[in-house]
Amino acid sequence: MAQRGAYTWDAQTAFPPATLPGHASMLTGFAPDAHGVIWNDNYPDRAIAVPTIFATAHAAGLRTVMVVGKEKMQLFNVPGTVDSYVYATEGDRDVADKAIAEIESGFDLMFVHLPNVDFFGHSTGWMSETYLFEITQTDKAVGRIFAALPENTTIILTADHGGRGAGHGSNIPENMTIPWIISGPGVVSDYEIGSSVEITDTAATALYILGLSLPPDVDGQPVYEAFGAAATPTP
């Protein structure tokens, strides 16, 4: 995917580097002090403080889809913003199966969450032999999803956090550094992004591709460099 598109292996997540805070920044473009998600457990009575990219896309008449592998990701299923929300309970293979079914139904914006890498990082240790093997299995699930997508789909592949040992809560490079890869129409190929990329830039870039934008006070910005000289900020 990196050879077909633009990439950096040094993107940075938000602090704390955990599932819900990281995904909140990824899916809103705001840092934790704005979106308010600093917890990482499933609290159905709590809500995110700012709109997600699904709210913006849905308001523009686009079909929005989420397929997730953790129950607590329901935080981002805000009523009236997601047309199809699917919780896959059996890991990455189940997520891929359900994502492929959603692809066949059609979408404009789809978010797919694969849980196994995080699960095996906690249970066997990041970079352990088992962890590295499970990455190959996740890679197969990603490949199946990619193969089912329409040819002109733009894809962003990234993570919510890294990990070291059996955890990822502290502010160290192993926890804060994430990959960020994008491929699709208009994206330069086999190009390593030189500018800094933050997890908040994911939301801004996704909406930029759709011709939409986030609120003016957002922290993230589209990764214009990934689109080459032809892509310039809009006023």
Wavefront OBJ file of the C-alpha trace (Angstrom):
o trace
v 0.000 0.000 0.000
v 2.856 2.377 0.801
v 4.333 1.725 -2.651
v 0.992 2.642 -4.230
v 0.552 5.778 -2.146
v 2.053 8.185 0.382
v 3.181 7.208 3.857
v 5.012 8.016 7.053
v 6.097 5.634 9.792
v 6.481 8.522 12.258
v 2.961 9.938 12.648
v 1.973 10.817 16.201
v -1.121 9.904 18.184
v -2.787 11.980 20.906
v -2.088 11.657 24.624
v -3.175 9.545 26.365
v -2.265 6.913 23.750
v -5.281 4.667 24.263
v -8.131 3.311 22.151
v -10.947 5.769 22.808
v -8.895 8.980 23.136
v -6.901 8.070 20.030
v -9.923 7.185 17.938
v -11.748 10.296 19.153
v -8.914 12.426 17.771
v -8.739 10.319 14.606
v -12.467 10.630 13.910
v -13.018 14.274 14.916
v -9.783 16.119 14.145
v -9.721 17.526 17.683
v -7.201 16.914 20.451
v -8.412 15.374 23.752
v -8.684 18.742 25.503
v -11.394 19.627 22.960
v -13.196 16.325 22.333
v -13.128 15.448 26.027
v -12.541 11.701 25.678
v -9.859 10.839 28.234
v -11.407 7.566 29.407
v -10.859 4.177 27.782
v -13.666 1.966 29.079
v -17.194 1.429 27.830
v -19.459 4.057 29.417
v -22.692 4.181 27.385
v -23.869 7.238 29.327
v -20.908 9.370 28.228
v -20.703 11.316 24.960
v -18.050 12.899 22.788
v -18.045 16.707 23.000
v -17.496 17.576 19.321
v -18.915 16.340 15.975
v -17.322 13.354 14.267
v -16.539 13.047 10.564
v -19.641 10.850 10.308
v -21.812 13.760 11.436
v -20.297 16.038 8.783
v -20.549 13.461 5.996
v -24.071 12.385 6.946
v -25.261 15.997 7.019
v -23.929 16.344 3.456
v -26.121 13.453 2.330
v -23.390 10.825 2.226
v -23.776 7.227 3.392
v -21.663 6.550 6.478
v -20.658 3.131 7.803
v -18.749 1.845 10.832
v -17.587 -1.755 11.348
v -15.849 -2.220 14.698
v -14.335 -5.009 16.770
v -14.709 -3.549 20.282
v -17.971 -2.804 22.072
v -16.686 0.491 23.487
v -16.406 1.900 19.963
v -20.144 2.542 20.237
v -19.073 5.939 21.605
v -18.720 7.078 17.983
v -22.111 5.776 16.882
v -23.815 9.089 17.604
v -27.536 8.930 16.746
v -28.345 10.427 13.375
v -24.772 10.323 12.042
v -24.023 6.697 11.103
v -26.205 4.938 8.538
v -24.897 1.456 9.333
v -23.095 0.512 12.565
v -21.845 -3.078 12.872
v -20.171 -4.612 15.923
v -18.203 -7.725 14.951
v -17.595 -9.865 18.039
v -15.178 -12.501 16.685
v -12.024 -10.552 15.884
v -10.389 -9.428 12.655
v -11.766 -12.150 10.394
v -15.302 -11.348 11.519
v -14.663 -7.623 11.055
v -13.427 -8.275 7.521
v -16.461 -10.442 6.699
v -18.858 -7.772 7.901
v -16.928 -4.943 6.256
v -17.057 -6.750 2.911
v -20.821 -7.146 3.286
v -21.124 -3.401 3.947
v -18.939 -2.607 0.940
v -21.316 -4.606 -1.225
v -24.202 -2.498 0.122
v -22.433 0.734 -0.834
v -20.910 3.589 1.153
v -19.345 7.027 0.869
v -17.388 7.018 4.137
v -16.490 3.795 5.922
v -14.482 3.265 9.096
v -13.179 -0.252 9.816
v -11.658 -1.091 13.207
v -9.524 -4.241 13.545
v -8.979 -5.263 17.200
v -6.575 -8.210 17.122
v -3.237 -6.381 17.026
v -4.108 -4.526 20.234
v -5.485 -7.683 21.858
v -2.321 -9.697 21.246
v -0.103 -6.767 22.210
v -1.697 -6.761 25.646
v -1.856 -10.541 26.012
v 1.549 -11.554 24.605
v 3.525 -8.289 24.434
v 4.169 -5.853 21.616
v 6.758 -7.273 19.180
v 6.570 -10.762 20.720
v 6.692 -13.757 18.383
v 2.941 -14.293 18.762
v 2.239 -10.600 18.199
v 4.261 -10.549 14.981
v 2.449 -13.649 13.721
v -0.924 -12.086 14.475
v 0.067 -9.029 12.439
v 0.347 -11.339 9.420
v -3.198 -12.530 10.086
v -4.458 -8.954 10.402
v -2.673 -8.174 7.157
v -4.682 -10.928 5.464
v -7.909 -9.411 6.785
v -6.858 -6.004 5.484
v -6.052 -7.548 2.112
v -9.502 -9.123 1.878
v -11.139 -5.776 2.634
v -8.972 -3.962 0.074
v -9.793 -6.543 -2.583
v -13.524 -5.926 -2.087
v -13.317 -2.135 -2.409
v -14.244 -0.294 -5.624
v -11.196 0.552 -7.708
v -11.423 4.319 -7.119
v -11.587 4.116 -3.318
v -9.200 6.236 -1.284
v -7.889 4.330 1.754
v -6.200 5.617 4.898
v -4.539 2.929 7.018
v -3.359 3.988 10.458
v -3.483 3.135 14.176
v -4.728 4.693 17.390
v -1.518 4.059 19.356
v 1.643 1.961 19.508
v 2.812 -0.203 22.373
v 5.706 -1.473 24.444
v 5.802 -4.503 26.680
v 2.168 -5.300 27.443
v 0.843 -1.728 27.532
v 0.730 1.657 25.825
v -0.348 4.328 28.319
v 2.842 6.317 28.866
v 4.232 9.190 26.807
v 7.116 7.394 25.088
v 7.913 7.058 21.359
v 6.907 3.387 21.191
v 3.401 4.296 22.377
v 2.960 7.630 20.602
v 4.317 6.742 17.139
v 1.924 5.274 14.561
v 2.006 4.463 10.830
v -0.055 6.596 8.445
v -0.557 5.433 4.847
v -2.896 6.735 2.165
v -3.542 5.504 -1.367
v -6.128 6.269 -4.008
v -6.960 8.672 -6.836
v -4.862 11.830 -6.713
v -2.421 10.476 -4.127
v 1.244 10.472 -5.124
v 2.744 6.984 -5.284
v 5.699 5.487 -3.414
v 6.170 8.762 -1.554
v 7.413 9.211 1.999
v 5.717 12.194 3.631
v 8.279 14.614 5.023
v 6.019 16.866 7.058
v 4.768 15.918 10.514
v 1.471 14.016 10.575
v -0.785 13.928 13.626
v -3.659 11.541 14.299
v -6.029 14.522 14.123
v -5.009 14.994 10.480
v -6.789 11.750 9.582
v -10.245 13.276 10.036
v -9.326 16.407 8.106
v -7.821 14.402 5.250
v -10.808 12.069 4.974
v -13.230 14.994 4.693
v -10.899 16.829 2.273
v -11.142 13.810 -0.034
v -14.945 14.014 0.166
v -14.926 17.741 -0.582
v -15.955 18.600 2.973
v -14.221 20.336 5.854
v -14.053 20.315 9.624
v -14.883 23.307 11.875
v -12.345 26.164 11.630
v -11.084 25.632 15.186
v -10.127 22.010 14.570
v -6.612 20.815 15.427
v -6.084 18.564 12.407
v -5.260 19.614 8.842
v -5.448 17.678 5.574
v -2.139 16.042 4.675
v -1.832 18.050 1.448
v 1.669 16.726 0.802
v 0.198 13.284 0.081
v -1.593 14.746 -2.942
v 1.462 16.433 -4.490
v 1.803 19.905 -5.911
v -1.730 19.875 -7.344
v -3.291 19.923 -3.858
v -3.342 23.293 -2.078
v -5.293 24.463 0.965
v -8.707 25.870 0.163
v -9.535 29.340 1.559
l 1 2 3 4 5 6 7 8 9 10 11 12 13 14 15 16 17 18 19 20 21 22 23 24 25 26 27 28 29 30 31 32 33 34 35 36 37 38 39 40 41 42 43 44 45 46 47 48 49 50 51 52 53 54 55 56 57 58 59 60 61 62 63 64 65 66 67 68 69 70 71 72 73 74 75 76 77 78 79 80 81 82 83 84 85 86 87 88 89 90 91 92 93 94 95 96 97 98 99 100 101 102 103 104 105 106 107 108 109 110 111 112 113 114 115 116 117 118 119 120 121 122 123 124 125 126 127 128 129 130 131 132 133 134 135 136 137 138 139 140 141 142 143 144 145 146 147 148 149 150 151 152 153 154 155 156 157 158 159 160 161 162 163 164 165 166 167 168 169 170 171 172 173 174 175 176 177 178 179 180 181 182 183 184 185 186 187 188 189 190 191 192 193 194 195 196 197 198 199 200 201 202 203 204 205 206 207 208 209 210 211 212 213 214 215 216 217 218 219 220 221 222 223 224 225 226 227 228 229 230 231 232 233 234 235
